[in-house]
Amino acid sequence: MNKYIIYARKSSEADDRQALSIESQLHELKSVVEKRKLYILQTVTEQKSATAPGRIEFDKIVALIESGKANALLVWNSDRLSRNSVDSGRLIYLLDTGKLSEIITPSQTFTNTPNDKFLLSILWGHAKLENDNKSVNVKRGLQAKVDRGWYPYKAVNGYLNTPDRQKGLKIIVKDPIRFHVVRKMWDMILGGNYTVSQVYEVVRNQWGYITPDGKKLSRSGLYELFRNPFYTGVFLYKGKIIQGKHTPMITRDEYEEVQRLIRRKDVSRPSKHVFAYSNIIKCSHCGFSICGTRRIKTYKRTGRTAEYAYYRCSHMNKSKKCDQPPVNESKLFEQFLSLFSEIQIDKDFLEWANQYYDEVYEYEQKQEKAVDVTIQESIRAIEKKLDNLLDTKVSGLISDVEFSKKRLELSNEKENLEKHITSSDNWRVKTKKCFDVAYLASEKFKKALPEEQKSMIREINSDLFLDKGKIRPVLEKPYFLFQKMKTNKKELNDQFGLMKENFLKPQTINSALQSPLMYPVPDSNRRFSG
């Protein structure tokens, strides 16, 4: 009497999507057992691909047959047992030795006969051929997607795949829920006020961030996020950097800065106490960072204790002597407050400046659009040629050498055209940010938290030094022009000349005539932000 083992397998991978579920397989096999009155020793289920040897449950079944405890198998289909040459050979050998008497499926019975074993070899060989062909087709499909500039795998945090699109046309788009949240994570590191661990605590405990899979972002996952160049508009494929077509989240410079902050040991990290002005000022004597420290003073007469914050040179190089005296935090605060009052603009100037630059930007856009439309039409024509070229290669109508030569030629032509597109420089956004920072700057600085004060100081300064208790700022271009508007009015009155551009509205020109200081310093492109 044969002792049967029921074996039901379903792979979790895409190559097995046509197979019945394990429950459906068992239901089918139950009717076979009842009809043929088979003796079932054991029922085994497994969820693993059979494309390679190494299935735990299958190996246990083989061991039972080799030991003589079982001698027959009942499966839904022969390819449930094997899709690789190693496992196929093991089963054929068990039939050869007589240890395996039968393999039954709902439609066929295979015994130890030459014809049955030959048929099994063909069926298992065909199953392996299907897998091999799928592997080749998948690789070809991935490469085709990469050639079109699209990341061929699952989208990273902040982006989504488009499974609803037709096969071959799937792309990666911004996640409308998470894109700006992930950008905020990058900004927290770039601000210099957070470590990755601190960002992780905020993301996990305060924001309750959930990935598209419905899981919480892990600490290692956050480190991986900050190291992934995908966010700059490129991706890695087979060790090569590929320029992607997805929307970048950050610039290349921002990416490099984050790598510097999270990897280099000499970059100062936020300390337990928050010092608003620590590590953003350099010592004018030795060039090292000014760091914060706290001192607790006890007054003997009253027994009262008070805590004070001071800033001093870090003296990182012991071979250099530095006589920079420490300075009280309150004195630095008063100096920064005075600095922000020097670059501060009022509501009237803000409204006029935004009106002026809106008109300038609108004029530039109209001028550039005519040129850009022509260039973009040419680029689209080249992209279409590239797609047709790829289809031709996939169809085998041209050789790899011909394909590579023509693709390089078209890519160079496209790259040359893209260099001449001018409308992508949205300088208006940068200009508006400058005015927003300067608007009521001292009032905002006075009310800001320490981390916010540090960000504001970084924003307006390209460099900052401390010299005997006095700050010496090196302001960025837009902000030192604001400062000059208040500190040297006569010079500016002589310097400002009214450019009566025909595209400006009369109201804008009249406002400038009434208050010459409102008119920006004219340069070759009318821009104020540098």
C-alpha positions as CSV (number, residue, x, y, z in Angstrom):
1,M,0.0,0.0,0.0
2,N,1.4,3.4,-1.0
3,K,1.9,6.1,1.6
4,Y,1.2,9.5,0.0
5,I,2.4,12.9,0.9
6,I,0.3,15.8,-0.3
7,Y,2.5,18.7,-1.3
8,A,1.0,22.1,-2.1
9,R,3.2,25.0,-3.0
10,K,2.6,28.6,-4.0
11,S,5.4,31.1,-4.8
12,S,5.1,34.6,-3.4
13,E,7.0,35.9,-6.5
14,A,5.6,37.2,-9.8
15,D,6.7,34.1,-11.8
16,D,3.9,32.0,-10.1
17,R,0.9,34.3,-10.3
18,Q,-1.0,31.9,-12.5
19,A,-0.9,29.1,-10.0
20,L,-3.9,28.3,-7.7
21,S,-3.7,29.4,-4.1
22,I,-2.6,26.7,-1.5
23,E,-6.2,26.4,-0.2
24,S,-7.5,25.9,-3.8
25,Q,-4.8,23.2,-4.5
26,L,-5.7,21.3,-1.3
27,H,-9.4,21.5,-2.2
28,E,-8.7,20.0,-5.6
29,L,-6.4,17.2,-4.1
30,K,-9.0,16.3,-1.5
31,S,-11.4,15.2,-4.2
32,V,-8.7,13.0,-5.7
33,V,-8.1,11.4,-2.3
34,E,-11.8,10.7,-1.8
35,K,-12.2,9.3,-5.3
36,R,-9.2,7.0,-5.3
37,K,-9.3,6.3,-1.6
38,L,-5.6,7.1,-1.0
39,Y,-3.7,6.7,2.3
40,I,-2.3,10.1,3.2
41,L,0.7,10.0,5.5
42,Q,1.2,13.8,5.7
43,T,0.1,17.1,4.1
44,V,2.9,19.6,3.5
45,T,2.4,23.2,2.3
46,E,5.2,25.7,1.3
47,Q,5.3,29.2,0.1
48,K,8.6,29.5,-1.8
49,S,9.8,29.6,-5.4
50,A,11.0,26.4,-6.9
51,T,13.4,28.1,-9.4
52,A,16.4,27.1,-7.2
53,P,17.1,24.2,-4.8
54,G,16.9,24.8,-1.1
55,R,13.2,24.5,-0.1
56,I,13.0,23.4,3.5
57,E,9.7,21.5,3.4
58,F,10.5,19.9,0.0
59,D,13.8,18.7,1.4
60,K,11.9,17.1,4.4
61,I,9.7,15.3,1.9
62,V,12.6,13.9,0.0
63,A,14.2,12.7,3.3
64,L,11.0,10.9,4.2
65,I,11.0,9.1,0.8
66,E,14.6,8.2,1.1
67,S,14.1,6.7,4.6
68,G,11.2,4.6,3.3
69,K,8.5,6.3,5.4
70,A,6.7,7.5,2.3
71,N,6.8,6.3,-1.3
72,A,4.2,8.4,-3.3
73,L,3.4,12.1,-3.9
74,L,0.1,13.9,-4.6
75,V,0.4,17.4,-6.2
76,W,-1.8,19.8,-8.1
77,N,0.6,20.0,-11.0
78,S,4.1,18.6,-11.6
79,D,5.7,22.0,-11.6
80,R,4.7,22.3,-7.9
81,L,7.5,19.9,-7.2
82,S,10.3,21.4,-9.3
83,R,11.3,24.2,-11.6
84,N,15.1,23.5,-11.5
85,S,17.4,20.8,-12.7
86,V,18.7,19.8,-9.3
87,D,15.3,18.9,-7.6
88,S,14.1,17.3,-10.9
89,G,17.1,15.0,-10.9
90,R,16.6,14.0,-7.3
91,L,13.0,13.0,-8.0
92,I,13.9,11.1,-11.2
93,Y,16.6,9.2,-9.2
94,L,14.1,8.3,-6.5
95,L,11.9,6.8,-9.2
96,D,14.9,5.0,-10.7
97,T,15.7,3.4,-7.3
98,G,12.1,2.4,-6.6
99,K,11.9,4.5,-3.4
100,L,9.3,6.7,-5.1
101,S,6.5,4.7,-6.7
102,E,4.0,7.3,-7.9
103,I,3.5,11.0,-8.5
104,I,-0.2,11.7,-8.9
105,T,-1.9,14.9,-10.2
106,P,-5.6,15.4,-10.7
107,S,-5.1,14.6,-14.5
108,Q,-2.1,12.3,-14.6
109,T,-0.3,9.5,-12.9
110,F,3.5,9.0,-13.2
111,T,5.2,5.7,-12.3
112,N,8.6,4.2,-12.6
113,T,8.4,3.6,-16.3
114,P,10.7,5.0,-19.0
115,N,7.8,6.8,-20.8
116,D,6.5,8.4,-17.5
117,K,10.0,9.5,-16.4
118,F,10.7,10.9,-19.9
119,L,7.5,12.8,-19.8
120,L,8.2,14.2,-16.3
121,S,11.7,15.3,-17.5
122,I,10.0,17.2,-20.4
123,L,7.4,18.8,-18.1
124,W,10.0,19.9,-15.6
125,G,12.4,21.0,-18.4
126,H,9.6,23.1,-19.8
127,A,8.9,24.7,-16.4
128,K,12.6,25.6,-16.1
129,L,12.5,27.0,-19.7
130,E,9.6,29.2,-18.7
131,N,11.5,30.5,-15.7
132,D,14.7,31.2,-17.8
133,N,12.7,33.0,-20.4
134,K,10.9,35.1,-17.8
135,S,14.3,36.0,-16.3
136,V,15.6,37.2,-19.6
137,N,12.4,39.1,-20.4
138,V,12.4,40.8,-17.0
139,K,16.0,41.9,-17.4
140,R,15.3,43.2,-20.9
141,G,12.2,45.1,-19.6
142,L,14.2,46.6,-16.7
143,Q,17.0,47.7,-19.1
144,A,14.4,49.2,-21.4
145,K,12.9,51.2,-18.5
146,V,16.3,52.4,-17.5
147,D,17.1,53.5,-21.0
148,R,14.0,55.6,-20.9
149,G,15.3,57.3,-17.7
150,W,13.0,55.6,-15.2
151,Y,14.0,53.8,-12.0
152,P,13.0,50.2,-12.6
153,Y,12.3,49.2,-9.0
154,K,10.0,50.1,-6.1
155,A,9.9,53.9,-5.5
156,V,11.7,55.3,-2.5
157,N,10.0,57.3,0.4
158,G,8.4,60.5,-1.0
159,Y,7.6,59.0,-4.4
160,L,5.1,56.5,-5.8
161,N,5.0,54.0,-8.6
162,T,2.2,54.1,-11.1
163,P,0.8,50.6,-11.3
164,D,-2.4,51.9,-13.0
165,R,-0.4,52.7,-16.2
166,Q,0.0,50.3,-19.1
167,K,3.0,48.0,-19.0
168,G,6.1,49.7,-20.4
169,L,4.7,53.1,-19.6
170,K,4.9,53.0,-15.8
171,I,6.8,55.9,-14.2
172,I,7.6,57.3,-10.8
173,V,5.8,60.4,-9.5
174,K,5.8,62.5,-6.4
175,D,3.8,61.1,-3.4
176,P,1.3,63.9,-2.8
177,I,1.2,63.0,0.9
178,R,4.8,62.3,1.8
179,F,7.0,64.2,-0.7
180,H,7.0,67.5,1.2
181,V,7.3,65.6,4.5
182,V,10.5,63.9,3.3
183,R,11.8,67.2,2.0
184,K,11.3,68.6,5.6
185,M,13.6,65.8,6.9
186,W,16.4,66.9,4.5
187,D,15.9,70.5,5.6
188,M,16.2,69.5,9.3
189,I,19.7,68.0,8.6
190,L,20.7,70.9,6.3
191,G,19.8,73.4,9.0
192,G,22.6,71.9,11.2
193,N,20.3,71.7,14.2
194,Y,19.5,68.0,14.1
195,T,21.3,64.7,13.9
196,V,19.8,61.8,12.1
197,S,18.8,60.2,15.4
198,Q,17.0,63.4,16.4
199,V,15.2,63.6,13.1
200,Y,14.2,59.9,13.6
201,E,12.7,60.7,17.0
202,V,10.7,63.6,15.5
203,V,9.6,61.6,12.4
204,R,8.5,58.5,14.5
205,N,7.1,60.0,17.7
206,Q,5.9,63.5,16.7
207,W,4.9,63.1,13.1
208,G,3.8,59.5,13.2
209,Y,5.2,59.0,9.7
210,I,4.0,55.9,7.9
211,T,5.5,54.5,4.7
212,P,3.3,53.6,1.7
213,D,3.6,49.9,3.0
214,G,1.8,51.0,6.2
215,K,5.0,50.6,8.3
216,K,6.9,53.1,10.5
217,L,10.2,54.3,9.1
218,S,13.1,52.5,10.8
219,R,16.3,54.2,12.0
220,S,18.4,52.3,9.4
221,G,15.8,53.2,6.8
222,L,16.2,56.9,7.6
223,Y,20.0,56.6,7.2
224,E,19.5,54.8,3.9
225,L,17.1,57.7,2.8
226,F,19.7,60.3,3.5
227,R,22.4,58.4,1.6
228,N,20.3,57.7,-1.5
229,P,21.2,59.9,-4.5
230,F,17.8,59.2,-6.0
231,Y,16.5,62.4,-4.4
232,T,18.9,64.5,-6.6
233,G,17.3,63.2,-9.8
234,V,19.6,60.3,-10.5
235,F,19.7,56.6,-9.6
236,L,22.1,53.7,-9.5
237,Y,21.7,50.7,-11.8
238,K,24.3,48.0,-12.2
239,G,26.9,50.2,-10.6
240,K,26.3,53.1,-13.0
241,I,24.7,56.5,-12.2
242,I,21.7,57.1,-14.5
243,Q,20.1,60.4,-15.0
244,G,16.4,59.9,-14.1
245,K,13.3,61.6,-15.4
246,H,11.6,61.8,-11.9
247,T,11.3,65.1,-10.2
248,P,14.3,65.8,-7.9
249,M,13.6,66.6,-4.3
250,I,17.0,68.2,-3.5
251,T,20.0,69.7,-5.3
252,R,23.3,67.9,-5.7
253,D,25.0,70.5,-3.5
254,E,22.4,69.9,-0.7
255,Y,23.0,66.1,-1.0
256,E,26.7,66.5,-0.6
257,E,26.2,68.8,2.4
258,V,24.1,66.2,4.1
259,Q,26.7,63.5,3.4
260,R,29.3,65.8,5.0
261,L,27.1,66.4,8.0
262,I,26.2,62.8,8.7
263,R,29.6,61.2,8.0
264,R,32.5,63.5,8.9
265,K,33.7,63.3,12.5
266,D,34.9,66.9,12.5
267,V,31.5,68.3,11.9
268,S,30.0,69.6,15.1
269,R,26.9,67.9,16.3
270,P,24.0,69.4,18.3
271,S,24.7,69.2,22.0
272,K,22.5,68.4,24.9
273,H,21.9,72.1,25.5
274,V,20.7,74.2,22.6
275,F,23.0,77.1,21.9
276,A,21.5,79.4,19.3
277,Y,24.9,80.8,18.1
278,S,27.2,77.8,18.5
279,N,29.2,76.6,15.5
280,I,28.0,79.3,13.1
281,I,30.6,81.9,14.1
282,K,34.4,81.7,13.5
283,C,37.1,83.1,15.7
284,S,38.7,86.0,13.8
285,H,42.1,85.2,15.5
286,C,42.5,81.5,14.8
287,G,39.6,80.6,12.5
288,F,38.1,77.9,14.6
289,S,34.4,77.7,15.6
290,I,32.9,79.6,18.4
291,C,31.1,77.1,20.7
292,G,28.6,77.6,23.5
293,T,29.1,76.6,27.2
294,R,27.0,77.1,30.3
295,R,28.2,78.1,33.7
296,I,26.3,78.0,37.0
297,K,27.2,80.7,39.5
298,T,26.3,80.6,43.2
299,Y,26.0,83.9,45.1
300,K,27.5,83.3,48.6
301,R,25.5,86.1,50.3
302,T,22.0,84.9,49.3
303,G,22.8,81.3,48.2
304,R,21.0,81.9,44.9
305,T,22.2,80.1,41.8
306,A,22.0,81.4,38.3
307,E,22.9,79.8,34.9
308,Y,24.6,81.8,32.2
309,A,25.5,81.0,28.6
310,Y,28.8,82.0,27.2
311,Y,30.5,81.6,23.8
312,R,34.2,81.0,23.4
313,C,36.7,79.8,20.8
314,S,36.8,76.0,20.6
315,H,40.7,76.1,20.5
316,M,40.6,72.8,18.5
317,N,44.3,73.3,17.5
318,K,46.3,73.3,20.8
319,S,49.5,74.4,19.0
320,K,47.9,77.9,18.4
321,K,47.2,80.2,21.3
322,C,44.0,82.2,21.1
323,D,43.3,85.2,23.2
324,Q,39.7,85.6,22.1
325,P,37.7,86.4,25.3
326,P,34.4,84.7,26.0
327,V,31.2,86.7,25.4
328,N,27.9,86.5,27.1
329,E,24.9,85.1,25.1
330,S,22.8,88.2,25.8
331,K,25.4,90.5,24.3
332,L,25.5,88.4,21.1
333,F,21.7,88.4,21.0
334,E,21.7,92.3,21.1
335,Q,24.3,92.4,18.3
336,F,22.3,90.0,16.1
337,L,19.1,91.9,16.8
338,S,20.8,95.1,15.6
339,L,22.1,93.3,12.5
340,F,18.6,92.1,11.6
341,S,17.2,95.6,12.1
342,E,19.8,96.9,9.6
343,I,18.5,94.5,6.9
344,Q,14.8,94.9,7.8
345,I,12.3,96.1,5.3
346,D,8.8,97.3,6.0
347,K,5.4,96.4,4.4
348,D,5.5,99.2,1.8
349,F,8.8,98.1,0.5
350,L,7.8,94.4,0.5
351,E,4.7,95.1,-1.5
352,W,6.4,97.4,-4.0
353,A,9.4,95.0,-4.5
354,N,7.1,92.0,-5.1
355,Q,5.1,94.0,-7.6
356,Y,8.2,95.1,-9.4
357,Y,9.8,91.7,-9.6
358,D,6.5,90.0,-10.6
359,E,6.4,92.3,-13.6
360,V,10.1,91.7,-14.5
361,Y,9.7,88.0,-14.2
362,E,6.5,88.0,-16.3
363,Y,8.2,90.0,-19.0
364,E,11.2,87.6,-19.0
365,Q,9.0,84.5,-19.1
366,K,7.2,85.9,-22.2
367,Q,10.5,86.6,-23.9
368,E,12.0,83.2,-23.1
369,K,8.8,81.2,-23.8
370,A,9.0,81.6,-27.6
371,V,12.5,80.3,-27.7
372,D,11.9,77.5,-25.2
373,V,8.8,76.2,-27.0
374,T,10.9,75.7,-30.1
375,I,13.7,74.0,-28.2
376,Q,11.2,71.7,-26.3
377,E,9.6,70.6,-29.5
378,S,13.0,69.6,-30.8
379,I,13.7,67.7,-27.6
380,R,10.4,65.8,-27.8
381,A,11.2,64.9,-31.4
382,I,14.5,63.5,-30.2
383,E,12.9,61.6,-27.3
384,K,10.5,60.0,-29.8
385,K,13.4,59.0,-32.0
386,L,15.1,57.4,-28.9
387,D,12.0,55.5,-28.0
388,N,11.7,54.2,-31.6
389,L,15.3,53.4,-31.6
390,L,14.9,51.3,-28.5
391,D,11.9,49.5,-29.9
392,T,13.9,48.7,-33.0
393,K,16.8,47.3,-30.9
394,V,14.4,45.1,-28.8
395,S,12.9,43.8,-32.1
396,G,16.4,42.8,-33.2
397,L,16.3,44.9,-36.3
398,I,19.6,46.7,-35.5
399,S,22.9,45.5,-33.8
400,D,24.0,46.6,-30.4
401,V,26.9,48.6,-32.0
402,E,24.5,50.5,-34.3
403,F,22.1,51.1,-31.4
404,S,24.8,52.5,-29.1
405,K,26.2,54.8,-31.8
406,K,22.8,56.3,-32.7
407,R,21.7,56.6,-29.1
408,L,24.9,58.5,-28.2
409,E,24.4,60.8,-31.2
410,L,20.8,61.6,-30.3
411,S,21.6,62.0,-26.5
412,N,24.3,64.5,-27.3
413,E,22.0,66.4,-29.5
414,K,19.3,66.4,-26.8
415,E,21.8,67.5,-24.1
416,N,23.0,70.4,-26.2
417,L,19.5,71.6,-26.7
418,E,18.7,71.3,-23.0
419,K,21.6,73.7,-22.2
420,H,19.8,76.4,-24.1
421,I,16.6,76.2,-22.1
422,T,16.5,79.4,-19.9
423,S,13.0,79.4,-18.4
424,S,13.9,76.6,-15.9
425,D,15.8,79.2,-13.8
426,N,13.1,80.4,-11.4
427,W,15.0,83.2,-9.9
428,R,11.8,84.8,-8.7
429,V,11.3,82.2,-6.0
430,K,14.8,83.0,-4.6
431,T,14.1,86.7,-4.7
432,K,10.8,86.4,-3.0
433,K,12.4,84.3,-0.2
434,C,15.0,87.1,0.3
435,F,12.3,89.7,0.8
436,D,10.3,87.4,3.1
437,V,13.4,86.9,5.3
438,A,14.1,90.7,5.5
439,Y,10.5,91.7,6.2
440,L,10.2,92.6,9.9
441,A,13.4,90.6,10.4
442,S,14.4,92.0,13.8
443,E,10.9,91.3,15.2
444,K,10.9,87.8,13.9
445,F,14.4,87.2,15.3
446,K,13.4,88.4,18.7
447,K,10.5,85.9,18.9
448,A,12.3,83.0,17.3
449,L,13.4,79.8,19.1
450,P,17.1,79.1,19.3
451,E,17.1,76.7,16.4
452,E,15.1,79.2,14.3
453,Q,17.5,82.0,15.2
454,K,20.4,79.9,14.0
455,S,18.7,79.2,10.7
456,M,18.0,82.9,10.2
457,I,21.6,83.8,10.9
458,R,22.9,81.2,8.4
459,E,20.4,82.4,5.8
460,I,21.7,86.0,5.6
461,N,25.5,85.4,6.2
462,S,28.0,83.8,3.8
463,D,30.5,84.0,6.7
464,L,30.5,85.3,10.3
465,F,33.4,86.1,12.6
466,L,33.8,87.1,16.3
467,D,36.5,89.7,17.1
468,K,37.0,90.6,20.8
469,G,33.3,90.2,21.6
470,K,32.0,91.9,18.4
471,I,30.5,90.1,15.5
472,R,31.8,90.8,12.0
473,P,29.2,89.5,9.5
474,V,29.8,88.9,5.8
475,L,26.3,89.3,4.4
476,E,25.0,87.6,1.3
477,K,24.4,90.0,-1.6
478,P,20.7,90.6,-1.2
479,Y,21.1,91.4,2.5
480,F,24.1,93.7,2.3
481,L,22.2,95.7,-0.2
482,F,19.3,96.0,2.2
483,Q,21.9,97.1,4.8
484,K,23.3,99.8,2.5
485,M,19.8,101.2,1.9
486,K,19.7,102.3,5.6
487,T,23.4,103.0,6.4
488,N,24.3,105.0,3.3
489,K,21.2,106.7,1.8
490,K,23.1,109.5,0.0
491,E,25.2,107.0,-1.9
492,L,22.2,105.0,-2.9
493,N,20.2,108.1,-4.0
494,D,23.0,108.8,-6.4
495,Q,23.4,105.2,-7.5
496,F,19.7,104.3,-8.1
497,G,18.6,105.3,-11.6
498,L,15.1,104.8,-12.7
499,M,14.9,102.4,-15.7
500,K,11.7,103.3,-17.4
501,E,11.1,99.9,-18.9
502,N,8.1,99.8,-21.2
503,F,6.8,96.6,-19.6
504,L,6.5,98.2,-16.1
505,K,3.1,99.4,-15.0
506,P,2.7,103.1,-14.3
507,Q,1.8,102.4,-10.7
508,T,5.2,100.6,-10.2
509,I,7.2,103.6,-11.6
510,N,5.2,106.2,-9.7
511,S,5.9,104.3,-6.4
512,A,9.6,104.3,-7.2
513,L,9.6,108.0,-8.0
514,Q,8.0,108.8,-4.7
515,S,10.6,106.8,-2.7
516,P,13.9,106.3,-4.7
517,L,15.2,103.9,-2.1
518,M,12.5,101.5,-3.2
519,Y,14.1,101.1,-6.6
520,P,16.6,98.3,-6.6
521,V,20.2,98.6,-7.7
522,P,20.0,98.0,-11.5
523,D,22.3,95.3,-13.0
524,S,22.5,93.6,-16.3
525,N,19.5,91.4,-15.7
526,R,17.4,93.6,-13.4
527,R,17.8,91.0,-10.6
528,F,18.3,91.9,-7.0
529,S,18.9,88.5,-5.4
530,G,22.3,87.7,-7.0
